[in-house]
Amino acid sequence: MPLYLNVGLLVLNIRYTRLKVDGVLSIVQDIKVVLALTVREFDVRPAYDEYDRLHPTKELKNVAGERAYQIACGAAHPADGFPCKVSLRESSS
């Protein structure tokens, strides 16, 4: 039987053993490590100023002093889609 990442299916299917559930947690941890090793190669800078010029609004744009706050849109997403500029990080060696 395939191992589903959908939480609803895991909750409904009680037949999964602890090993399979631990396997899902291990996969998530592996993905986090790969993401951390990949992201360190790039510089990510927010581009909210440019976004505001293109999409003017009078709404509140900060939550707790942060512009990249989480919103519920089906699943959790950053506000305004987190507009940013990504560039390769300059090698220091």
QUICOR-V564990 format. One record per residue. N is the residue number from 1. SS is DSSP state (hx for helix, st for strand, lp for the rest). D_LAST is the distance of its C-alpha to the last C-alpha in Angstrom with 2 decimals. Layout:
N_SS_D_LAST ; N_SS_D_LAST
This chain:
1_lp_48.49 ; 2_lp_45.14 ; 3_lp_43.07 ; 4_lp_42.96 ; 5_lp_40.29 ; 6_lp_42.91 ; 7_hx_43.90 ; 8_hx_47.48 ; 9_hx_47.96 ; 10_hx_46.62 ; 11_hx_49.03 ; 12_hx_51.96 ; 13_lp_51.38 ; 14_lp_52.15 ; 15_lp_52.21 ; 16_lp_48.45 ; 17_lp_47.79 ; 18_hx_45.42 ; 19_hx_43.20 ; 20_hx_42.79 ; 21_hx_42.06 ; 22_hx_39.45 ; 23_hx_37.98 ; 24_hx_37.56 ; 25_hx_35.84 ; 26_hx_33.52 ; 27_hx_32.68 ; 28_hx_31.93 ; 29_hx_29.60 ; 30_hx_27.81 ; 31_hx_27.47 ; 32_hx_25.99 ; 33_hx_23.30 ; 34_hx_22.41 ; 35_hx_22.43 ; 36_hx_20.13 ; 37_hx_17.54 ; 38_hx_17.98 ; 39_hx_18.08 ; 40_lp_14.72 ; 41_lp_13.29 ; 42_st_15.46 ; 43_st_16.52 ; 44_st_20.29 ; 45_st_22.36 ; 46_st_26.14 ; 47_lp_28.29 ; 48_hx_31.61 ; 49_hx_32.48 ; 50_hx_32.52 ; 51_hx_34.36 ; 52_hx_36.95 ; 53_hx_37.68 ; 54_hx_38.35 ; 55_lp_40.26 ; 56_lp_42.13 ; 57_lp_44.02 ; 58_lp_45.82 ; 59_lp_44.88 ; 60_lp_43.05 ; 61_lp_39.34 ; 62_lp_38.06 ; 63_st_38.81 ; 64_lp_38.20 ; 65_lp_36.03 ; 66_st_33.68 ; 67_lp_33.66 ; 68_lp_32.19 ; 69_lp_35.12 ; 70_st_36.48 ; 71_st_39.60 ; 72_st_41.94 ; 73_lp_42.30 ; 74_lp_43.42 ; 75_lp_40.38 ; 76_st_38.09 ; 77_st_35.92 ; 78_st_34.06 ; 79_hx_36.29 ; 80_hx_36.22 ; 81_hx_33.89 ; 82_lp_30.82 ; 83_lp_30.01 ; 84_st_26.29 ; 85_st_23.65 ; 86_st_20.75 ; 87_st_17.64 ; 88_st_14.43 ; 89_lp_11.70 ; 90_lp_9.05 ; 91_lp_5.58 ; 92_lp_3.82 ; 93_lp_0.00
